[in-house]
């Protein structure tokens, strides 16, 4: 679950999301937070957010969220034209994509299982997650 930050709330975890490898400042980074494999397979994130690219520096932007303790995965798209979806050419994606603490190094279009990009949110702690964007 998502919670708003509080200076005294030790029941939530701050998650700092660093997105690297961004090729342009056009559009936004759109991402979803998934609490389990089923929500990822069904493309039903528990939370959807965007990170603007106005402050991009050396292909990197950062944002943060607050989550209750648990295991989660983040999947993102570099929505360069801000149309809210991944755009495809003939077969391959025209826009970049990425996952929390996992780089999809193959040219396969199959999505990795959530366990490959899952991280653990721990109450009262800050967790740092890096998502490296891949372009085909």
DAFENJO-V462691 format. One record per pair of residues at least 12 apart in sequence whose C-alpha atoms are under 10 Angstrom apart, sorted by the first residue. I is the first residue (numbers start at 1). J is the second residue. D is the distance in Angstrom with one decimal. If there is no record, write none. Layout:
i={I | I}
j={J | J}
d={D | D}
This chain:
i={1 | 1 | 1 | 1 | 1 | 1 | 1 | 1 | 1 | 2 | 2 | 2 | 2 | 2 | 2 | 2 | 3 | 3 | 3 | 3 | 4 | 4 | 4 | 5 | 5 | 5 | 6 | 8 | 9 | 9 | 10 | 10 | 10 | 10 | 10 | 11 | 11 | 11 | 11 | 11 | 11 | 11 | 11 | 12 | 12 | 12 | 12 | 12 | 12 | 12 | 12 | 12 | 12 | 12 | 12 | 13 | 13 | 13 | 13 | 13 | 13 | 13 | 13 | 13 | 13 | 13 | 13 | 13 | 13 | 14 | 14 | 14 | 14 | 14 | 14 | 14 | 14 | 14 | 14 | 14 | 14 | 14 | 14 | 15 | 15 | 15 | 15 | 15 | 15 | 15 | 15 | 15 | 15 | 15 | 15 | 15 | 15 | 16 | 16 | 16 | 16 | 16 | 16 | 16 | 16 | 16 | 16 | 17 | 17 | 17 | 17 | 17 | 17 | 17 | 17 | 17 | 17 | 17 | 17 | 17 | 17 | 18 | 18 | 18 | 18 | 18 | 18 | 18 | 18 | 18 | 18 | 18 | 18 | 18 | 19 | 19 | 19 | 19 | 19 | 19 | 19 | 19 | 19 | 19 | 19 | 19 | 19 | 19 | 19 | 19 | 19 | 20 | 20 | 20 | 20 | 20 | 20 | 20 | 20 | 20 | 20 | 20 | 20 | 20 | 21 | 21 | 21 | 21 | 21 | 21 | 21 | 21 | 21 | 21 | 21 | 22 | 22 | 22 | 22 | 22 | 22 | 22 | 22 | 22 | 22 | 22 | 22 | 22 | 22 | 23 | 23 | 23 | 23 | 23 | 23 | 23 | 23 | 23 | 23 | 23 | 24 | 24 | 24 | 24 | 24 | 24 | 24 | 25 | 25 | 25 | 25 | 25 | 25 | 25 | 25 | 25 | 25 | 25 | 26 | 26 | 26 | 26 | 26 | 26 | 26 | 26 | 27 | 27 | 27 | 27 | 27 | 27 | 27 | 27 | 27 | 27 | 27 | 27 | 28 | 28 | 28 | 28 | 28 | 28 | 28 | 28 | 28 | 28 | 28 | 28 | 28 | 28 | 29 | 29 | 29 | 29 | 29 | 29 | 29 | 29 | 29 | 29 | 29 | 29 | 29 | 29 | 29 | 29 | 29 | 29 | 30 | 30 | 30 | 30 | 30 | 30 | 30 | 30 | 30 | 30 | 30 | 30 | 30 | 30 | 30 | 30 | 31 | 31 | 31 | 31 | 31 | 31 | 31 | 31 | 31 | 31 | 31 | 31 | 31 | 31 | 31 | 32 | 32 | 32 | 32 | 32 | 32 | 32 | 32 | 32 | 32 | 32 | 32 | 32 | 33 | 33 | 33 | 33 | 33 | 33 | 33 | 33 | 33 | 33 | 33 | 33 | 33 | 34 | 34 | 34 | 34 | 34 | 34 | 34 | 34 | 34 | 34 | 35 | 35 | 35 | 35 | 35 | 35 | 35 | 35 | 35 | 36 | 36 | 36 | 36 | 36 | 36 | 36 | 37 | 37 | 37 | 37 | 37 | 37 | 38 | 38 | 39 | 40 | 40 | 40 | 40 | 40 | 40 | 40 | 41 | 41 | 41 | 43 | 45 | 45 | 45 | 46 | 47 | 47 | 47 | 48 | 48 | 48 | 49 | 49 | 49 | 49 | 50 | 50 | 50 | 50 | 50 | 51 | 51 | 51 | 53 | 53 | 59 | 59 | 60 | 60 | 60 | 62 | 62 | 62 | 64 | 64 | 64 | 64 | 66 | 66 | 66 | 66 | 67 | 67 | 67 | 68 | 68 | 68 | 68 | 69 | 69 | 69 | 69 | 69 | 69 | 70 | 70 | 70 | 70 | 70 | 71 | 71 | 71 | 71 | 71 | 71 | 71 | 72 | 72 | 72 | 72 | 72 | 72 | 72 | 72 | 73 | 73 | 73 | 73 | 73 | 73 | 73 | 73 | 73 | 73 | 73 | 73 | 73 | 74 | 74 | 74 | 74 | 74 | 74 | 74 | 74 | 74 | 74 | 74 | 74 | 75 | 75 | 75 | 75 | 75 | 75 | 75 | 75 | 75 | 76 | 76 | 76 | 76 | 76 | 76 | 76 | 76 | 77 | 77 | 77 | 77 | 77 | 77 | 77 | 77 | 78 | 78 | 78 | 78 | 78 | 78 | 78 | 78 | 79 | 79 | 79 | 79 | 80 | 80 | 80 | 81 | 91 | 92 | 92 | 92 | 92 | 92 | 93 | 93 | 93 | 93 | 94 | 94 | 95 | 95 | 95 | 95 | 96 | 96 | 96 | 96 | 96 | 97 | 97 | 97 | 97 | 97 | 97 | 98 | 98 | 98 | 98 | 98 | 98 | 98 | 99 | 99 | 99 | 99 | 99 | 99 | 99 | 99 | 99 | 99 | 99 | 99 | 100 | 100 | 100 | 100 | 100 | 100 | 100 | 100 | 100 | 100 | 101 | 101 | 101 | 101 | 101 | 101 | 101 | 101 | 101 | 102 | 102 | 102 | 102 | 102 | 102 | 102 | 102 | 103 | 103 | 103 | 103 | 103 | 103 | 103 | 104 | 104 | 104 | 104 | 104 | 105 | 106 | 106 | 107 | 107 | 107 | 108 | 109 | 117 | 117}
j={33 | 35 | 46 | 47 | 66 | 67 | 68 | 69 | 70 | 33 | 46 | 47 | 65 | 66 | 67 | 68 | 65 | 66 | 67 | 68 | 65 | 66 | 67 | 65 | 66 | 67 | 66 | 124 | 123 | 124 | 68 | 122 | 123 | 124 | 125 | 66 | 67 | 68 | 69 | 122 | 123 | 124 | 125 | 65 | 66 | 67 | 68 | 69 | 70 | 121 | 122 | 123 | 124 | 125 | 126 | 65 | 66 | 67 | 68 | 69 | 70 | 120 | 121 | 122 | 123 | 124 | 125 | 126 | 127 | 64 | 65 | 66 | 67 | 68 | 69 | 121 | 122 | 123 | 124 | 125 | 126 | 127 | 128 | 63 | 64 | 65 | 66 | 67 | 119 | 120 | 121 | 122 | 125 | 126 | 127 | 128 | 129 | 62 | 63 | 64 | 65 | 66 | 126 | 127 | 128 | 129 | 130 | 51 | 61 | 62 | 63 | 64 | 65 | 74 | 100 | 101 | 127 | 128 | 129 | 130 | 131 | 51 | 60 | 61 | 62 | 63 | 64 | 100 | 101 | 128 | 129 | 130 | 131 | 132 | 51 | 56 | 59 | 60 | 61 | 62 | 63 | 76 | 78 | 98 | 99 | 100 | 129 | 130 | 131 | 132 | 133 | 56 | 57 | 58 | 59 | 60 | 61 | 62 | 98 | 130 | 131 | 132 | 133 | 134 | 58 | 59 | 60 | 61 | 96 | 98 | 131 | 132 | 133 | 134 | 135 | 53 | 56 | 57 | 58 | 59 | 60 | 61 | 78 | 96 | 97 | 132 | 133 | 134 | 135 | 56 | 58 | 59 | 60 | 78 | 80 | 95 | 96 | 133 | 134 | 135 | 53 | 56 | 58 | 59 | 60 | 78 | 80 | 52 | 53 | 54 | 55 | 56 | 57 | 59 | 60 | 61 | 78 | 80 | 52 | 53 | 54 | 78 | 79 | 80 | 81 | 82 | 50 | 51 | 52 | 53 | 54 | 78 | 79 | 80 | 81 | 82 | 83 | 84 | 49 | 50 | 51 | 52 | 53 | 54 | 77 | 78 | 79 | 80 | 81 | 82 | 83 | 84 | 49 | 50 | 51 | 52 | 53 | 61 | 62 | 76 | 77 | 78 | 79 | 80 | 82 | 84 | 96 | 97 | 98 | 133 | 48 | 49 | 50 | 51 | 52 | 75 | 76 | 77 | 78 | 79 | 80 | 82 | 84 | 85 | 86 | 97 | 45 | 47 | 48 | 49 | 50 | 51 | 74 | 75 | 76 | 77 | 78 | 79 | 97 | 98 | 99 | 44 | 45 | 46 | 47 | 48 | 49 | 50 | 73 | 74 | 75 | 76 | 77 | 99 | 45 | 46 | 47 | 48 | 49 | 65 | 67 | 72 | 73 | 74 | 75 | 76 | 100 | 46 | 47 | 48 | 71 | 72 | 73 | 74 | 75 | 114 | 118 | 47 | 70 | 71 | 72 | 73 | 74 | 114 | 118 | 119 | 71 | 72 | 73 | 113 | 114 | 115 | 118 | 72 | 73 | 113 | 114 | 115 | 118 | 113 | 114 | 114 | 73 | 74 | 75 | 111 | 112 | 113 | 114 | 111 | 113 | 114 | 75 | 73 | 74 | 75 | 72 | 65 | 67 | 74 | 74 | 75 | 76 | 63 | 64 | 65 | 76 | 63 | 76 | 77 | 78 | 79 | 63 | 64 | 78 | 78 | 80 | 132 | 133 | 131 | 132 | 133 | 129 | 130 | 131 | 126 | 127 | 128 | 129 | 121 | 123 | 126 | 127 | 121 | 122 | 123 | 121 | 122 | 123 | 124 | 120 | 121 | 122 | 123 | 124 | 125 | 119 | 120 | 121 | 122 | 123 | 114 | 115 | 118 | 119 | 120 | 121 | 122 | 100 | 114 | 115 | 117 | 118 | 119 | 120 | 121 | 99 | 100 | 101 | 102 | 113 | 114 | 115 | 116 | 117 | 118 | 119 | 120 | 129 | 98 | 99 | 100 | 101 | 102 | 114 | 117 | 118 | 119 | 129 | 130 | 131 | 97 | 98 | 99 | 100 | 102 | 111 | 114 | 117 | 131 | 96 | 97 | 98 | 99 | 100 | 131 | 132 | 133 | 93 | 95 | 96 | 97 | 98 | 99 | 133 | 134 | 94 | 95 | 96 | 97 | 98 | 133 | 134 | 135 | 94 | 95 | 96 | 97 | 94 | 95 | 96 | 95 | 109 | 107 | 108 | 109 | 135 | 136 | 109 | 134 | 135 | 136 | 135 | 136 | 133 | 134 | 135 | 136 | 132 | 133 | 134 | 135 | 136 | 131 | 132 | 133 | 134 | 135 | 136 | 117 | 130 | 131 | 132 | 133 | 134 | 135 | 111 | 112 | 114 | 116 | 117 | 118 | 129 | 130 | 131 | 132 | 133 | 134 | 114 | 116 | 117 | 118 | 119 | 128 | 129 | 130 | 131 | 132 | 116 | 117 | 118 | 119 | 128 | 129 | 130 | 131 | 132 | 116 | 117 | 118 | 129 | 130 | 131 | 132 | 133 | 116 | 117 | 130 | 131 | 132 | 133 | 134 | 116 | 117 | 132 | 133 | 134 | 134 | 134 | 136 | 134 | 135 | 136 | 136 | 136 | 129 | 131}
d={9.6 | 8.7 | 7.3 | 8.1 | 8.3 | 5.5 | 5.4 | 8.5 | 9.1 | 9.7 | 8.5 | 7.4 | 7.5 | 5.7 | 4.7 | 6.5 | 8.1 | 5.4 | 6.0 | 7.2 | 8.1 | 6.4 | 8.7 | 8.4 | 6.5 | 9.5 | 9.7 | 9.3 | 9.0 | 7.3 | 9.8 | 9.5 | 5.9 | 4.2 | 7.9 | 10.0 | 9.0 | 6.8 | 7.6 | 8.6 | 4.9 | 5.9 | 9.2 | 10.0 | 6.3 | 5.6 | 4.7 | 6.3 | 9.8 | 8.0 | 7.3 | 4.7 | 5.7 | 7.7 | 9.2 | 8.3 | 5.5 | 5.3 | 6.1 | 6.5 | 9.3 | 9.4 | 5.6 | 5.5 | 4.9 | 5.4 | 5.3 | 5.8 | 7.1 | 6.9 | 5.9 | 4.5 | 6.6 | 8.9 | 9.9 | 7.9 | 8.6 | 8.4 | 7.7 | 6.5 | 4.6 | 6.3 | 8.5 | 8.5 | 5.4 | 5.3 | 5.9 | 7.2 | 9.9 | 9.7 | 7.4 | 9.5 | 8.6 | 5.8 | 4.8 | 5.9 | 7.0 | 7.1 | 6.0 | 4.4 | 6.7 | 8.8 | 7.2 | 6.2 | 4.9 | 6.1 | 8.4 | 9.4 | 8.4 | 5.5 | 5.3 | 5.6 | 8.0 | 9.2 | 8.2 | 9.8 | 8.6 | 6.2 | 4.9 | 5.9 | 7.3 | 10.0 | 7.0 | 6.0 | 4.4 | 6.7 | 8.5 | 9.1 | 9.8 | 7.6 | 6.2 | 4.8 | 6.2 | 8.4 | 9.2 | 9.6 | 8.2 | 5.5 | 5.4 | 6.0 | 8.5 | 9.3 | 9.8 | 8.5 | 9.4 | 9.0 | 8.5 | 5.9 | 4.8 | 5.8 | 7.0 | 9.5 | 9.5 | 8.4 | 5.8 | 4.4 | 6.8 | 8.7 | 9.4 | 7.3 | 6.2 | 4.8 | 6.2 | 9.4 | 8.2 | 5.2 | 6.4 | 9.4 | 9.2 | 9.7 | 8.6 | 5.6 | 5.3 | 7.4 | 9.1 | 9.2 | 8.4 | 9.4 | 8.2 | 4.5 | 6.2 | 8.3 | 7.7 | 7.9 | 9.7 | 8.0 | 6.1 | 8.4 | 9.0 | 10.0 | 9.1 | 6.1 | 9.2 | 9.1 | 9.6 | 9.8 | 8.7 | 8.7 | 9.6 | 8.7 | 8.4 | 8.6 | 9.8 | 7.3 | 9.9 | 9.3 | 7.8 | 8.7 | 5.4 | 6.8 | 8.6 | 6.6 | 9.3 | 8.2 | 9.8 | 9.9 | 9.8 | 7.9 | 9.2 | 7.1 | 8.7 | 8.9 | 8.1 | 5.0 | 6.8 | 8.3 | 9.9 | 9.4 | 7.3 | 6.9 | 9.2 | 7.4 | 5.6 | 4.0 | 5.3 | 5.0 | 8.8 | 9.8 | 9.9 | 6.3 | 5.8 | 4.8 | 5.7 | 8.8 | 8.5 | 6.2 | 5.5 | 6.2 | 8.1 | 6.4 | 9.8 | 9.3 | 8.4 | 5.4 | 5.1 | 6.4 | 7.3 | 8.9 | 9.9 | 6.8 | 5.9 | 4.6 | 5.9 | 7.9 | 8.9 | 9.9 | 9.3 | 9.0 | 9.9 | 9.8 | 7.4 | 5.9 | 4.4 | 6.5 | 8.7 | 8.6 | 5.5 | 5.4 | 6.4 | 6.5 | 9.7 | 8.9 | 7.7 | 8.8 | 9.8 | 9.4 | 8.9 | 8.3 | 5.8 | 5.5 | 6.1 | 8.2 | 6.6 | 5.6 | 4.0 | 6.4 | 8.7 | 9.7 | 9.4 | 9.0 | 9.1 | 8.3 | 5.3 | 7.3 | 5.6 | 4.5 | 6.5 | 8.8 | 8.3 | 5.6 | 5.6 | 6.4 | 9.2 | 9.8 | 5.3 | 5.9 | 5.2 | 6.5 | 8.5 | 10.0 | 9.7 | 6.6 | 5.8 | 4.7 | 6.8 | 9.0 | 9.6 | 5.9 | 7.5 | 9.3 | 8.7 | 5.5 | 5.2 | 6.2 | 7.9 | 8.2 | 8.8 | 9.4 | 7.8 | 6.3 | 4.6 | 6.6 | 9.0 | 8.9 | 8.8 | 10.0 | 7.8 | 6.8 | 7.8 | 9.8 | 7.0 | 8.7 | 8.9 | 9.4 | 9.0 | 7.0 | 5.5 | 7.8 | 9.8 | 10.0 | 9.1 | 9.6 | 8.6 | 9.3 | 8.7 | 9.6 | 10.0 | 8.4 | 7.1 | 9.0 | 8.6 | 8.9 | 9.9 | 9.5 | 8.9 | 9.2 | 9.8 | 9.9 | 9.9 | 9.6 | 9.7 | 9.9 | 9.6 | 9.7 | 10.0 | 9.1 | 9.5 | 8.7 | 9.1 | 9.6 | 9.7 | 9.5 | 6.3 | 9.1 | 9.7 | 9.8 | 9.8 | 10.0 | 9.6 | 9.8 | 9.1 | 9.8 | 9.8 | 9.2 | 9.9 | 9.8 | 9.7 | 9.2 | 9.6 | 9.0 | 9.9 | 9.1 | 9.9 | 6.8 | 8.7 | 8.5 | 6.9 | 7.7 | 6.8 | 9.5 | 7.3 | 4.8 | 4.9 | 5.4 | 9.0 | 9.6 | 8.4 | 5.7 | 5.2 | 6.9 | 8.8 | 9.9 | 9.3 | 6.4 | 5.6 | 4.4 | 6.1 | 8.9 | 9.1 | 8.1 | 8.9 | 8.3 | 5.2 | 5.6 | 6.4 | 7.4 | 7.4 | 6.1 | 8.9 | 9.9 | 9.7 | 6.2 | 7.9 | 8.7 | 5.6 | 4.3 | 6.2 | 8.8 | 9.7 | 8.3 | 5.6 | 5.1 | 8.8 | 9.8 | 8.7 | 7.3 | 7.6 | 8.8 | 8.9 | 9.8 | 8.3 | 7.5 | 5.8 | 4.5 | 6.6 | 9.8 | 9.9 | 9.3 | 8.5 | 8.4 | 8.3 | 5.4 | 5.2 | 6.3 | 8.6 | 8.1 | 9.7 | 8.3 | 10.0 | 7.0 | 5.7 | 4.3 | 6.5 | 9.1 | 8.0 | 9.3 | 9.6 | 5.8 | 4.9 | 6.0 | 8.4 | 7.6 | 9.2 | 9.2 | 9.6 | 6.5 | 7.6 | 8.8 | 9.3 | 6.8 | 8.5 | 9.0 | 9.2 | 9.1 | 9.5 | 7.7 | 9.3 | 6.5 | 8.8 | 9.9 | 7.6 | 6.4 | 7.4 | 7.1 | 9.4 | 8.5 | 6.4 | 7.9 | 9.4 | 5.7 | 5.1 | 4.5 | 7.4 | 8.9 | 8.1 | 5.2 | 5.4 | 6.9 | 9.3 | 9.7 | 9.4 | 5.6 | 5.7 | 4.7 | 6.1 | 9.1 | 9.8 | 9.0 | 9.2 | 9.0 | 6.1 | 8.9 | 9.4 | 8.1 | 5.3 | 7.2 | 7.9 | 9.4 | 9.6 | 8.8 | 5.2 | 6.9 | 7.6 | 9.6 | 5.9 | 5.7 | 4.8 | 8.0 | 8.4 | 5.7 | 7.7 | 7.9 | 9.1 | 5.9 | 5.1 | 5.7 | 7.9 | 6.8 | 5.3 | 8.7 | 9.5 | 8.0 | 6.8 | 7.5 | 9.8 | 9.6 | 8.7 | 9.5 | 7.4 | 6.1 | 7.7 | 7.5 | 9.9 | 9.9 | 8.8 | 8.8 | 7.1 | 8.0 | 9.9 | 9.8 | 9.9 | 9.8 | 7.4 | 9.9 | 9.8 | 9.8 | 9.5}
